[in-house]
C-alpha cells in the first residue's frame, strides 16, 4: 500500500516494465499469480510484498471477536503454493516476509515467520536480511565504533546484513555478507568489498588505522579505505 513510483525510479526500477497489483485477500493474490504465470510470456520476476500482510478471505469478512482463525493462514498459504508451483516455468517468484516473536518459547530461537512451513519447504533460496549500523555523513574513524554514538551526525543510510538460510541452487549455506544502502537509492558495492576483505583478514589494523597489502604506510579507517579502493579501480 506504500508504493511510491518516485522512490522506485530512484532505486533504478524501470517503471515502464513494472506493473503494480493490489489484491484484496490471500486467495485473490494466488489467483492472480496463477493467471500471470499462465501467460504465453510470463513476467520475468514477480514480487509478493508481503506474506505477513496477506489475509484469508474468510478472516477478512468475519468479525474478529466472534471467530477463531487459528491455522487458517498457513493452510491457505500451503494450498496457494501447491497451485502455482506446477504452473511456474521460468519466473523468479520473490516472497517478502517478516519476522515475528513466537509466544511460549523458552529455549532456542524465539523468531518465526508467518505463513507456515510450506513456504519454507518449497523455497529454493531463503535470505534473512537485518539492519546493521546506521551510515552517517560523519563516518566513525574506527569500524568498531557505531555511528549512532555521534548524535550530531545526519543519517544517510544503513548497513544491511544478509545471511543465506536455505539454498537449493548452490553449495553455499549460512554465508553472510554486508551491504551499505543509502537513502538516495544506491548500494555501495565498494564498501561491501571492503567488508569482505576485512572479514577474510586481507585487511588488518588497530585503533584508527589499517594496513592494506601492497600499500606503503597505513590508511585511516573506513572512509579513506573505501576511497583508496575506488581510486585503485580507476
N, C-alpha and C positions, 0 to 999 in steps of 0.2 A: 504493500500500500504506500510505501515511501519512495517509490520510483521517481528519480529526478533525471530527466534527459540531459540536462546541462552537466551534471556530475558524471554521468555515464560517458558522455562525449569527451569530457576532460580526462578520464582514465583510459581513453584510447578505443572505446567501443564505436564501431561504425553503425550509427543509428539507422541507416538505410537498409541494413541487414538484420535489424533487431525487431522482433515482434513481442509485445508485452500482453499477456493474457492474465485476467484476474478471475479465476473460478470461485464460485461461492462456497463450495464444500469439498471434502475429500473425494467423494465419488465422482464429482464433475471434473476434478483435477485428473484423475486416472482415465476417465472417458476421453478427455481432450488429448492426453498423452498418447493413448492408443490410436486416436484418429490421426494425429500428426505423424506417428511412426508408420502408418499405413500409406502415407503419400508416396507417389511414384518417385519423387525426390525428397526424402525426409530431411529435416533440419540436421545440420552437422552437430550442433550442440543444443541441448535443452537443459535449462537450469530451473529447479524447483526450489523456491525460497519462501517459506522453509517448511520442513517436515513438522516441526513443533507447532507451527501456526495453523496447520490444517485441522479441520473439524468435521467429523462424520455428519451426514445429513440428519440422521435421527436426533443426534445430540444438539444440532443447531436449532431444530424445531421445538424441542421439548423444553419445559421449564426445569431448571437445574434442581430445584427443591423437591421435585416430585418423582425423579427417577435417577437410578444409579447406572452409569455407563462404564463401569469398570471392565476393562478388557476389550471394549468395542473398538477403540482406536487401533491398537496393534493388530487385531483380527482383520479390520478393513484394510490396513496397510498391506498385510500379507496377501489378501485377495487381489488388491490392485497390482502388486508386483508380479503376481502369477500371470496376470492378463497381459502386461506389457513386455515381459521378458521374451516370449516366443516371437513377438512382433518386431522387436528391435534387431536390426541387421548391422547398422553402421553408425548410429547416432551415439554421441557421448552424453549419457544421462548423468547430470550432476545434482545430487540431493544435498542441500544445505540443512544441517541440523543444529540443535542447540543442546547444551549440557543442562541436566537437572540434578538436584541432590536427592538421592534415594533415601526414603524415610526408614528408620528401623535398622539401618546397617551399623553394626557395632565395630566390626573388623573389616579390613580391606578397603577397597575404593568406594567412596560414597557417591561418585558421579554415575549418572546413567543418561541414556539418550532416548527420547520419545520415539515411538513407532514400533516397538517390539524387536524381536530377533530376526525377522525375515529380511529386513533391510540390511542388517549387518552380514547375514549369511550370503546374500546374493550379490553384495558389493564386490567389485573387482579391486577397488582401491579405496582405502579409508585414510584420510589425513586429518589429524587433530591440529587445530590452529588456536594458539593462545597469544594474547597481547603481552609483550615484554616491556622493556623500558621505554619511556617517552623520549622522543627526539626533540631537542630544543634548538633555538637559534644561538645558544651559547653552550656548545657541546662540552661535557666534562673532560678534563685533561686526562683522567685515568679511567680505563674501561671498567674498573671495579666500582666506580662511583656512579650512582644513579643521578640522571639529570633532574629528577624530582627534588634533589637537595637544593637546587638553585631556584628559589621562589620567584625571582625576578625574571627568569627566562621565559620566553614565549614558546609554547608547544607547537611544533610544526609537523609532527608525525609520530609514529611509534614503531617499535620493532615487533615483528611477527615471528613467533616460534612455531615451526611446523614439524610434526612427527608422524611418520608412516606407521599406522597401527594394523594395516592389512594390505597385502599386495599379492594378487594373483598373476601379475604381468611380469614380475621380475623377482630376483632373489633378495631384494632389499627389504628389510623389516626392522622397525624401531629406529631407522635412520632419522636424524634430525638436522634441520638447517634453520637459519635465521635470516629474515628479510627485513630491510628497512623500508617502510612505506611512509610517504609524505602526503600531507593533506592536499597538495596540488595535483595529486593523482598519479604519482610516479613511484616506482620501486628503484632503490639504489642497489644495482647489481654489483657494483664495485665494493660497496660495504659488505655485501653478502660474501664475496670472495675473500675479503679481509677476515671476516668472522671465521670462515672455514680454515684459512691459513693459521689463525691463532689457535683454533681448536685442535688442529693437526700438529701443532708445535713447530711449524715452519717459521713463525714469527714469535719471538720471545722478548721479554722485557721486565722491568721492575719500576715501581714508582710511576713517574710521569713520562718515561721514555721506553722505546722499544728498539730492538735490533733486527734489521732485515738482511737476509743472506745476499751477498754481493754488493752491499751498500756500505761505504765507509762512514763511520760515525753513527749516531743514533737519531731517531726521529721522535718528535713529541707526539704522544698518543692523541687521539684516534683520527682526528680530523686531518692532521698532517700526513698520516699514513695513507688515508684514502686519496688525498691529493697526489701523493707520490705515485700510487698505482695508476691513477688516471693519466698523469704526465708520462708514465712509462708506456702506457698503451699507445699514446700518440707517436 
